[in-house]
């Protein structure tokens, strides 16, 4: 995990704050996490890159792959194989992949 700087405010410090209503109701205090400057700048740069047409084109192909992996894992229980050994595992995965492609 990134080395956050964590700042906690006591509830009585938040009472005069106009942003108090935007926080979660019922909390006794507010916690704010700050990234180090170099990581914050990197995060801002990566968020700005997401508006680039080339980035969106590359991410579209990634999202297609993630959808296929999601289908295998969630709909076909591919996270765990019912067989032991590479040959038997392969024998399970190939027909499942063929069925998904059809």
MOPAC internal coordinates of N, CA, C and O (Angstrom, degrees):
PM7 1SCF
backbone

  N    0.0000 0     0.00 0     0.00 0    0    0    0
  C    1.4578 1     0.00 0     0.00 0    1    0    0
  C    1.5210 1   109.94 1     0.00 0    2    1    0
  O    1.2310 1   121.36 1   -25.72 1    3    2    1
  N    1.2911 1   115.01 1   154.28 1    3    2    1
  C    1.4584 1   120.48 1   179.11 1    5    3    2
  C    1.5253 1   110.14 1   -70.28 1    6    5    3
  O    1.2310 1   120.10 1   -31.17 1    7    6    5
  N    1.3082 1   117.41 1   148.83 1    7    6    5
  C    1.4633 1   120.26 1   179.37 1    9    7    6
  C    1.5250 1   111.27 1   -78.59 1   10    9    7
  O    1.2310 1   120.67 1   -95.38 1   11   10    9
  N    1.2970 1   116.33 1    84.62 1   11   10    9
  C    1.4604 1   121.81 1  -179.63 1   13   11   10
  C    1.5235 1   110.81 1   -71.98 1   14   13   11
  O    1.2310 1   121.29 1   -28.84 1   15   14   13
  N    1.3138 1   115.14 1   151.16 1   15   14   13
  C    1.4500 1   121.66 1   165.01 1   17   15   14
  C    1.5196 1   105.79 1   -99.30 1   18   17   15
  O    1.2310 1   120.39 1   -60.99 1   19   18   17
  N    1.3076 1   116.86 1   119.01 1   19   18   17
  C    1.4566 1   121.38 1  -175.54 1   21   19   18
  C    1.5209 1   108.61 1  -102.33 1   22   21   19
  O    1.2310 1   121.16 1   -51.55 1   23   22   21
  N    1.3401 1   115.39 1   128.45 1   23   22   21
  C    1.4602 1   121.95 1   177.73 1   25   23   22
  C    1.5199 1   107.92 1  -119.30 1   26   25   23
  O    1.2310 1   120.76 1   -54.64 1   27   26   25
  N    1.3282 1   116.15 1   125.36 1   27   26   25
  C    1.4580 1   120.98 1   179.37 1   29   27   26
  C    1.5271 1   108.87 1  -113.94 1   30   29   27
  O    1.2310 1   121.42 1   -47.12 1   31   30   29
  N    1.3137 1   114.88 1   132.88 1   31   30   29
  C    1.4544 1   121.43 1   177.82 1   33   31   30
  C    1.5143 1   108.54 1  -109.17 1   34   33   31
  O    1.2310 1   120.44 1   -43.95 1   35   34   33
  N    1.2986 1   116.76 1   136.05 1   35   34   33
  C    1.4602 1   121.67 1   176.28 1   37   35   34
  C    1.5321 1   108.03 1   -74.20 1   38   37   35
  O    1.2310 1   120.35 1   -23.39 1   39   38   37
  N    1.3035 1   116.93 1   156.61 1   39   38   37
  C    1.4639 1   121.45 1  -176.50 1   41   39   38
  C    1.5207 1   112.39 1   -58.59 1   42   41   39
  O    1.2310 1   119.71 1   141.65 1   43   42   41
  N    1.3049 1   118.17 1   -38.35 1   43   42   41
  C    1.4677 1   118.93 1  -178.09 1   45   43   42
  C    1.5295 1   111.56 1   -70.95 1   46   45   43
  O    1.2310 1   119.96 1   159.36 1   47   46   45
  N    1.3406 1   117.68 1   -20.64 1   47   46   45
  C    1.4609 1   120.32 1   174.63 1   49   47   46
  C    1.5225 1   111.18 1   -76.02 1   50   49   47
  O    1.2310 1   120.11 1   154.93 1   51   50   49
  N    1.3093 1   117.39 1   -25.07 1   51   50   49
  C    1.4607 1   121.40 1  -177.88 1   53   51   50
  C    1.5295 1   112.53 1   -87.73 1   54   53   51
  O    1.2310 1   119.46 1   164.17 1   55   54   53
  N    1.3246 1   118.63 1   -15.83 1   55   54   53
  C    1.4610 1   121.07 1  -176.63 1   57   55   54
  C    1.5252 1   113.66 1   -55.48 1   58   57   55
  O    1.2310 1   118.37 1   133.08 1   59   58   57
  N    1.3424 1   120.72 1   -46.92 1   59   58   57
  C    1.4586 1   118.80 1  -178.65 1   61   59   58
  C    1.5291 1   113.76 1   -78.67 1   62   61   59
  O    1.2310 1   119.52 1   174.82 1   63   62   61
  N    1.3058 1   118.53 1    -5.18 1   63   62   61
  C    1.4701 1   122.00 1  -174.36 1   65   63   62
  C    1.5320 1   110.67 1   -75.56 1   66   65   63
  O    1.2310 1   119.34 1   -48.35 1   67   66   65
  N    1.3429 1   118.86 1   131.65 1   67   66   65
  C    1.4661 1   120.59 1   177.94 1   69   67   66
  C    1.5308 1   112.56 1   -70.64 1   70   69   67
  O    1.2310 1   119.75 1   160.98 1   71   70   69
  N    1.3357 1   118.08 1   -19.02 1   71   70   69
  C    1.4608 1   121.47 1   178.81 1   73   71   70
  C    1.5270 1   112.34 1   -84.32 1   74   73   71
  O    1.2310 1   119.88 1   179.38 1   75   74   73
  N    1.2916 1   117.84 1    -0.62 1   75   74   73
  C    1.4603 1   122.46 1  -177.47 1   77   75   74
  C    1.5282 1   111.27 1   -57.46 1   78   77   75
  O    1.2310 1   120.20 1   143.38 1   79   78   77
  N    1.3270 1   117.22 1   -36.62 1   79   78   77
  C    1.4638 1   120.20 1  -177.74 1   81   79   78
  C    1.5213 1   111.86 1   -71.08 1   82   81   79
  O    1.2310 1   119.54 1   159.40 1   83   82   81
  N    1.3493 1   118.48 1   -20.60 1   83   82   81
  C    1.4633 1   119.93 1  -179.46 1   85   83   82
  C    1.5212 1   111.69 1   -81.00 1   86   85   83
  O    1.2310 1   119.23 1   167.10 1   87   86   85
  N    1.3196 1   119.08 1   -12.90 1   87   86   85
  C    1.4617 1   122.46 1   178.68 1   89   87   86
  C    1.5167 1   110.60 1   -78.57 1   90   89   87
  O    1.2310 1   121.61 1    -3.70 1   91   90   89
  N    1.3140 1   114.52 1   176.30 1   91   90   89
  C    1.4596 1   119.53 1   179.23 1   93   91   90
  C    1.5286 1   109.22 1   -71.36 1   94   93   91
  O    1.2310 1   119.30 1   -47.62 1   95   94   93
  N    1.3209 1   118.94 1   132.38 1   95   94   93
  C    1.4589 1   120.86 1  -179.48 1   97   95   94
  C    1.5232 1   111.24 1   -69.82 1   98   97   95
  O    1.2310 1   121.14 1   -34.23 1   99   98   97
  N    1.3075 1   115.42 1   145.77 1   99   98   97
  C    1.4494 1   120.29 1   175.51 1  101   99   98
  C    1.5185 1   114.84 1    88.75 1  102  101   99
  O    1.2310 1   119.78 1   175.38 1  103  102  101
  N    1.3305 1   118.02 1    -4.62 1  103  102  101
  C    1.4528 1   119.27 1   179.09 1  105  103  102
  C    1.5190 1   109.81 1   -81.11 1  106  105  103
  O    1.2310 1   121.08 1   -35.68 1  107  106  105
  N    1.2958 1   115.54 1   144.32 1  107  106  105
  C    1.4524 1   118.88 1  -178.51 1  109  107  106
  C    1.5215 1   111.94 1   -85.30 1  110  109  107
  O    1.2310 1   119.39 1   162.02 1  111  110  109
  N    1.3193 1   118.77 1   -17.98 1  111  110  109
  C    1.4555 1   121.41 1  -179.49 1  113  111  110
  C    1.5215 1   109.17 1  -152.50 1  114  113  111
  O    1.2310 1   121.35 1   -10.41 1  115  114  113
  N    1.3049 1   115.02 1   169.59 1  115  114  113
  C    1.4608 1   120.40 1   179.35 1  117  115  114
  C    1.5164 1   108.80 1  -119.49 1  118  117  115
  O    1.2310 1   120.56 1   -38.38 1  119  118  117
  N    1.3301 1   116.53 1   141.62 1  119  118  117
  C    1.4579 1   122.66 1   177.98 1  121  119  118
  C    1.5162 1   108.00 1  -121.09 1  122  121  119
  O    1.2310 1   120.91 1   -47.19 1  123  122  121
  N    1.3354 1   115.86 1   132.81 1  123  122  121
  C    1.4589 1   121.95 1   178.85 1  125  123  122
  C    1.5243 1   107.53 1  -124.78 1  126  125  123
  O    1.2310 1   120.62 1   -47.08 1  127  126  125
  N    1.3480 1   116.42 1   132.92 1  127  126  125
  C    1.4603 1   122.16 1   179.02 1  129  127  126
  C    1.5207 1   109.21 1  -107.39 1  130  129  127
  O    1.2310 1   120.58 1   -45.96 1  131  130  129
  N    1.3174 1   116.50 1   134.04 1  131  130  129
  C    1.4585 1   122.35 1   177.96 1  133  131  130
  C    1.5174 1   109.12 1  -119.76 1  134  133  131
  O    1.2310 1   120.70 1   -48.42 1  135  134  133
  N    1.3330 1   116.26 1   131.58 1  135  134  133
  C    1.4579 1   121.31 1   173.92 1  137  135  134
  C    1.5201 1   109.90 1   -79.88 1  138  137  135
  O    1.2310 1   119.89 1   -23.35 1  139  138  137
  N    1.3289 1   117.81 1   156.65 1  139  138  137
  C    1.4616 1   118.97 1   170.94 1  141  139  138
  C    1.5265 1   109.91 1   -60.69 1  142  141  139
  O    1.2310 1   120.17 1   -23.88 1  143  142  141
  N    1.3050 1   117.28 1   156.12 1  143  142  141
  C    1.4597 1   122.21 1  -172.93 1  145  143  142
  C    1.5255 1   111.98 1   -56.60 1  146  145  143
  O    1.2310 1   119.57 1   134.88 1  147  146  145
  N    1.3373 1   118.42 1   -45.12 1  147  146  145
  C    1.4654 1   120.24 1  -177.04 1  149  147  146
  C    1.5334 1   111.29 1   -64.91 1  150  149  147
  O    1.2310 1   119.90 1   142.27 1  151  150  149
  N    1.3427 1   117.80 1   -37.73 1  151  150  149
  C    1.4636 1   119.86 1   178.13 1  153  151  150
  C    1.5232 1   111.68 1   -72.86 1  154  153  151
  O    1.2310 1   120.22 1   145.66 1  155  154  153
  N    1.3169 1   117.18 1   -34.34 1  155  154  153
  C    1.4586 1   120.51 1   177.24 1  157  155  154
  C    1.5335 1   110.28 1   -64.81 1  158  157  155
  O    1.2310 1   120.24 1   136.80 1  159  158  157
  N    1.3388 1   117.14 1   -43.20 1  159  158  157
  C    1.4711 1   120.51 1   178.29 1  161  159  158
  C    1.5198 1   111.21 1   -64.18 1  162  161  159
  O    1.2310 1   120.36 1   141.32 1  163  162  161
  N    1.3351 1   116.93 1   -38.68 1  163  162  161
  C    1.4561 1   121.18 1   176.99 1  165  163  162
  C    1.5235 1   110.74 1   -63.81 1  166  165  163
  O    1.2310 1   120.34 1   137.00 1  167  166  165
  N    1.3227 1   116.95 1   -43.00 1  167  166  165
  C    1.4598 1   121.52 1   178.09 1  169  167  166
  C    1.5232 1   111.32 1   -61.44 1  170  169  167
  O    1.2310 1   120.17 1   135.38 1  171  170  169
  N    1.3276 1   117.28 1   -44.62 1  171  170  169
  C    1.4605 1   121.57 1   179.21 1  173  171  170
  C    1.5275 1   110.50 1   -62.35 1  174  173  171
  O    1.2310 1   120.48 1   138.99 1  175  174  173
  N    1.3490 1   116.69 1   -41.01 1  175  174  173
  C    1.4621 1   119.80 1   179.64 1  177  175  174
  C    1.5275 1   111.30 1   -65.05 1  178  177  175
  O    1.2310 1   120.26 1   138.33 1  179  178  177
  N    1.3268 1   117.11 1   -41.67 1  179  178  177
  C    1.4681 1   120.27 1   179.58 1  181  179  178
  C    1.5331 1   111.27 1   -68.01 1  182  181  179
  O    1.2310 1   119.86 1   143.36 1  183  182  181
  N    1.3085 1   117.87 1   -36.64 1  183  182  181
  C    1.4646 1   119.92 1   176.64 1  185  183  182
  C    1.5239 1   110.72 1   -65.99 1  186  185  183
  O    1.2310 1   120.10 1   143.01 1  187  186  185
  N    1.3394 1   117.41 1   -36.99 1  187  186  185
  C    1.4654 1   120.77 1   178.25 1  189  187  186
  C    1.5249 1   110.43 1   -68.98 1  190  189  187
  O    1.2310 1   120.17 1   145.56 1  191  190  189
  N    1.3361 1   117.28 1   -34.44 1  191  190  189
  C    1.4700 1   120.59 1   179.42 1  193  191  190
  C    1.5227 1   112.10 1   -63.96 1  194  193  191
  O    1.2310 1   119.80 1   155.55 1  195  194  193
  N    1.3134 1   117.98 1   -24.45 1  195  194  193
  C    1.4570 1   120.98 1  -177.45 1  197  195  194
  C    1.5229 1   112.95 1   -67.53 1  198  197  195
  O    1.2310 1   119.92 1   166.63 1  199  198  197
  N    1.3187 1   117.76 1   -13.37 1  199  198  197
  C    1.4610 1   120.72 1   177.72 1  201  199  198
  C    1.5175 1   112.04 1   -89.33 1  202  201  199
  O    1.2310 1   120.21 1   176.37 1  203  202  201
  N    1.3350 1   117.21 1    -3.63 1  203  202  201
  C    1.4585 1   122.43 1  -179.68 1  205  203  202
  C    1.5265 1   109.68 1   -77.71 1  206  205  203
  O    1.2310 1   120.51 1   -38.89 1  207  206  205
  N    1.3463 1   116.63 1   141.11 1  207  206  205
  C    1.4606 1   121.61 1  -178.54 1  209  207  206
  C    1.5279 1   111.02 1   -63.87 1  210  209  207
  O    1.2310 1   119.76 1   139.20 1  211  210  209
  N    1.3323 1   118.06 1   -40.80 1  211  210  209
  C    1.4673 1   121.56 1  -179.30 1  213  211  210
  C    1.5297 1   111.04 1   -64.17 1  214  213  211
  O    1.2310 1   120.17 1   139.45 1  215  214  213
  N    1.3257 1   117.27 1   -40.55 1  215  214  213
  C    1.4582 1   120.98 1   178.91 1  217  215  214
  C    1.5268 1   109.90 1   -62.86 1  218  217  215
  O    1.2310 1   120.53 1   137.39 1  219  218  217
  N    1.3160 1   116.59 1   -42.61 1  219  218  217
  C    1.4657 1   120.08 1  -179.65 1  221  219  218
  C    1.5259 1   111.62 1   -65.03 1  222  221  219
  O    1.2310 1   120.39 1   144.68 1  223  222  221
  N    1.3356 1   116.86 1   -35.32 1  223  222  221
  C    1.4646 1   120.48 1   178.77 1  225  223  222
  C    1.5316 1   110.06 1   -66.74 1  226  225  223
  O    1.2310 1   120.34 1   135.58 1  227  226  225
  N    1.3326 1   116.95 1   -44.42 1  227  226  225
  C    1.4604 1   120.29 1   178.83 1  229  227  226
  C    1.5272 1   111.38 1   -66.36 1  230  229  227
  O    1.2310 1   120.26 1   141.71 1  231  230  229
  N    1.3160 1   117.12 1   -38.29 1  231  230  229
  C    1.4546 1   119.96 1  -179.18 1  233  231  230
  C    1.5270 1   111.03 1   -70.07 1  234  233  231
  O    1.2310 1   119.84 1   149.88 1  235  234  233
  N    1.3211 1   117.91 1   -30.12 1  235  234  233
  C    1.4667 1   120.19 1   178.17 1  237  235  234
  C    1.5209 1   110.75 1   -62.44 1  238  237  235
  O    1.2310 1   119.98 1   140.92 1  239  238  237
  N    1.3337 1   117.64 1   -39.08 1  239  238  237
  C    1.4644 1   119.35 1   177.71 1  241  239  238
  C    1.5360 1   110.33 1   -68.80 1  242  241  239
  O    1.2310 1   120.60 1   143.48 1  243  242  241
  N    1.3250 1   116.46 1   -36.52 1  243  242  241
  C    1.4607 1   119.82 1   178.32 1  245  243  242
  C    1.5203 1   110.59 1   -65.07 1  246  245  243
  O    1.2310 1   120.05 1   138.87 1  247  246  245
  N    1.3219 1   117.51 1   -41.13 1  247  246  245
  C    1.4587 1   119.43 1  -178.37 1  249  247  246
  C    1.5259 1   110.99 1   -65.91 1  250  249  247
  O    1.2310 1   119.82 1   149.00 1  251  250  249
  N    1.3278 1   117.95 1   -31.00 1  251  250  249
  C    1.4599 1   120.14 1   175.53 1  253  251  250
  C    1.5177 1   111.87 1   -65.82 1  254  253  251
  O    1.2310 1   120.77 1   138.67 1  255  254  253
  N    1.3225 1   116.13 1   -41.33 1  255  254  253
  C    1.4616 1   120.79 1   177.84 1  257  255  254
  C    1.5217 1   110.40 1   -66.47 1  258  257  255
  O    1.2310 1   120.39 1   138.35 1  259  258  257
  N    1.3245 1   116.85 1   -41.65 1  259  258  257
  C    1.4623 1   119.97 1   179.31 1  261  259  258
  C    1.5231 1   111.09 1   -63.58 1  262  261  259
  O    1.2310 1   120.27 1   145.63 1  263  262  261
  N    1.3149 1   117.09 1   -34.37 1  263  262  261
  C    1.4593 1   119.86 1   176.86 1  265  263  262
  C    1.5151 1   111.93 1   -65.15 1  266  265  263
  O    1.2310 1   120.37 1   140.05 1  267  266  265
  N    1.3381 1   116.89 1   -39.95 1  267  266  265
  C    1.4640 1   120.87 1   178.66 1  269  267  266
  C    1.5257 1   110.64 1   -66.44 1  270  269  267
  O    1.2310 1   120.54 1   136.55 1  271  270  269
  N    1.3359 1   116.58 1   -43.45 1  271  270  269
  C    1.4590 1   120.33 1   178.87 1  273  271  270
  C    1.5253 1   110.06 1   -63.66 1  274  273  271
  O    1.2310 1   120.34 1   139.91 1  275  274  273
  N    1.3228 1   116.95 1   -40.09 1  275  274  273
  C    1.4573 1   121.02 1   178.35 1  277  275  274
  C    1.5248 1   110.91 1   -61.35 1  278  277  275
  O    1.2310 1   120.57 1   138.58 1  279  278  277
  N    1.3185 1   116.51 1   -41.42 1  279  278  277
  C    1.4661 1   119.07 1   179.36 1  281  279  278
  C    1.5246 1   111.05 1   -64.50 1  282  281  279
  O    1.2310 1   120.34 1   136.89 1  283  282  281
  N    1.3233 1   116.95 1   -43.11 1  283  282  281
  C    1.4631 1   119.52 1   178.56 1  285  283  282
  C    1.5233 1   111.51 1   -61.58 1  286  285  283
  O    1.2310 1   120.49 1   134.33 1  287  286  285
  N    1.3173 1   116.67 1   -45.67 1  287  286  285
  C    1.4617 1   120.38 1  -174.77 1  289  287  286
  C    1.5272 1   111.51 1   -70.57 1  290  289  287
  O    1.2310 1   120.36 1   133.55 1  291  290  289
  N    1.3195 1   116.91 1   -46.45 1  291  290  289
  C    1.4626 1   119.77 1  -172.60 1  293  291  290
  C    1.5213 1   113.96 1   -86.95 1  294  293  291
  O    1.2310 1   119.79 1   143.03 1  295  294  293
  N    1.3275 1   118.02 1   -36.97 1  295  294  293
  C    1.4633 1   119.56 1  -175.04 1  297  295  294
  C    1.5258 1   113.37 1   -93.93 1  298  297  295
  O    1.2310 1   120.43 1   158.11 1  299  298  297
  N    1.3321 1   116.79 1   -21.89 1  299  298  297
  C    1.4630 1   119.37 1  -175.09 1  301  299  298
  C    1.5215 1   113.31 1  -122.78 1  302  301  299
  O    1.2310 1   120.34 1  -167.06 1  303  302  301
  N    1.3276 1   116.96 1    12.94 1  303  302  301
  C    1.4626 1   123.33 1   176.16 1  305  303  302
  C    1.5298 1   112.38 1    49.20 1  306  305  303
  O    1.2310 1   120.33 1  -131.46 1  307  306  305
  N    1.3253 1   116.97 1    48.54 1  307  306  305
  C    1.4614 1   120.27 1  -177.48 1  309  307  306
  C    1.5206 1   113.24 1   -87.87 1  310  309  307
  O    1.2310 1   119.64 1  -179.58 1  311  310  309
  N    1.3107 1   118.29 1     0.42 1  311  310  309
  C    1.4603 1   118.88 1   177.05 1  313  311  310
  C    1.5344 1   110.42 1   -70.73 1  314  313  311
  O    1.2310 1   120.97 1   147.99 1  315  314  313
  N    1.3123 1   115.75 1   -32.01 1  315  314  313
  C    1.4632 1   120.22 1   176.25 1  317  315  314
  C    1.5227 1   108.49 1  -125.77 1  318  317  315
  O    1.2310 1   121.71 1   -44.82 1  319  318  317
  N    1.2980 1   114.33 1   135.18 1  319  318  317
  C    1.4626 1   119.87 1   179.81 1  321  319  318
  C    1.5229 1   109.16 1   -92.02 1  322  321  319
  O    1.2310 1   120.72 1   -34.67 1  323  322  321
  N    1.3087 1   116.24 1   145.33 1  323  322  321
  C    1.4575 1   118.61 1  -179.99 1  325  323  322
  C    1.5257 1   112.07 1   -84.02 1  326  325  323
  O    1.2310 1   120.22 1   173.07 1  327  326  325
  N    1.3377 1   117.18 1    -6.93 1  327  326  325
  C    1.4681 1   120.87 1  -178.69 1  329  327  326
  C    1.5214 1   110.30 1  -116.71 1  330  329  327
  O    1.2310 1   120.91 1   -17.10 1  331  330  329
  N    1.3329 1   115.86 1   162.90 1  331  330  329
  C    1.4591 1   121.97 1   173.88 1  333  331  330
  C    1.5189 1   108.65 1  -110.50 1  334  333  331
  O    1.2310 1   121.55 1   -34.15 1  335  334  333
  N    1.3102 1   114.64 1   145.85 1  335  334  333
  C    1.4601 1   119.64 1   178.56 1  337  335  334
  C    1.5153 1   110.92 1    98.76 1  338  337  335
  O    1.2310 1   121.49 1   -32.20 1  339  338  337
  N    1.3269 1   114.75 1   147.80 1  339  338  337
  C    1.4575 1   120.46 1  -175.88 1  341  339  338
  C    1.5293 1   112.87 1   -66.22 1  342  341  339
  O    1.2310 1   120.10 1   139.58 1  343  342  341
  N    1.3207 1   117.41 1   -40.42 1  343  342  341
  C    1.4626 1   120.35 1  -177.69 1  345  343  342
  C    1.5315 1   111.40 1   -65.47 1  346  345  343
  O    1.2310 1   120.46 1   135.86 1  347  346  345
  N    1.3133 1   116.73 1   -44.14 1  347  346  345
  C    1.4642 1   120.19 1  -179.48 1  349  347  346
  C    1.5345 1   111.11 1   -70.21 1  350  349  347
  O    1.2310 1   120.78 1   142.28 1  351  350  349
  N    1.3402 1   116.11 1   -37.72 1  351  350  349
  C    1.4583 1   119.82 1   176.94 1  353  351  350
  C    1.5223 1   109.85 1   -62.19 1  354  353  351
  O    1.2310 1   120.92 1   136.40 1  355  354  353
  N    1.3121 1   115.85 1   -43.60 1  355  354  353
  C    1.4637 1   120.53 1   178.06 1  357  355  354
  C    1.5307 1   110.43 1   -61.64 1  358  357  355
  O    1.2310 1   121.05 1   139.86 1  359  358  357
  N    1.3395 1   115.60 1   -40.14 1  359  358  357
  C    1.4634 1   120.00 1   179.08 1  361  359  358
  C    1.5240 1   111.77 1   -64.30 1  362  361  359
  O    1.2310 1   119.35 1   153.72 1  363  362  361
  N    1.3176 1   118.84 1   -26.28 1  363  362  361
  C    1.4653 1   121.18 1   175.60 1  365  363  362
  C    1.5193 1   111.07 1   -80.80 1  366  365  363
  O    1.2310 1   120.13 1   138.78 1  367  366  365
  N    1.3197 1   117.35 1   -41.22 1  367  366  365
  C    1.4604 1   120.64 1  -173.59 1  369  367  366
  C    1.5171 1   113.05 1   -72.66 1  370  369  367
  O    1.2310 1   119.59 1   142.34 1  371  370  369
  N    1.3131 1   118.39 1   -37.66 1  371  370  369
  C    1.4672 1   120.64 1  -176.99 1  373  371  370
  C    1.5264 1   111.77 1   -64.23 1  374  373  371
  O    1.2310 1   118.21 1   129.70 1  375  374  373
  N    1.3336 1   121.01 1   -50.30 1  375  374  373
  C    1.4753 1   118.81 1   178.14 1  377  375  374
  C    1.5365 1   112.77 1   -63.00 1  378  377  375
  O    1.2310 1   120.55 1   145.84 1  379  378  377
  N    1.3354 1   116.56 1   -34.16 1  379  378  377
  C    1.4659 1   118.88 1   178.16 1  381  379  378
  C    1.5139 1   109.82 1   -66.01 1  382  381  379
  O    1.2310 1   119.56 1   137.71 1  383  382  381
  N    1.3187 1   118.44 1   -42.29 1  383  382  381
  C    1.4638 1   121.54 1   178.07 1  385  383  382
  C    1.5274 1   111.04 1   -64.00 1  386  385  383
  O    1.2310 1   120.42 1   140.81 1  387  386  385
  N    1.3128 1   116.81 1   -39.19 1  387  386  385
  C    1.4730 1   120.31 1   178.15 1  389  387  386
  C    1.5188 1   109.90 1   -64.05 1  390  389  387
  O    1.2310 1   120.44 1   136.24 1  391  390  389
  N    1.3296 1   116.76 1   -43.76 1  391  390  389
  C    1.4695 1   119.80 1   179.73 1  393  391  390
  C    1.5092 1   111.84 1   -63.57 1  394  393  391
  O    1.2310 1   119.78 1   140.89 1  395  394  393
  N    1.3311 1   118.02 1   -39.11 1  395  394  393
  C    1.4543 1   120.85 1   179.31 1  397  395  394
  C    1.5237 1   110.59 1   -67.59 1  398  397  395
  O    1.2310 1   120.18 1   140.83 1  399  398  397
  N    1.3311 1   117.25 1   -39.17 1  399  398  397
  C    1.4636 1   120.42 1  -179.74 1  401  399  398
  C    1.5178 1   112.50 1   -68.40 1  402  401  399
  O    1.2310 1   120.54 1   150.07 1  403  402  401
  N    1.3257 1   116.57 1   -29.93 1  403  402  401
  C    1.4726 1   118.86 1   178.96 1  405  403  402
  C    1.4987 1   108.73 1   -72.38 1  406  405  403
  O    1.2310 1   120.10 1   180.00 1  407  406  405

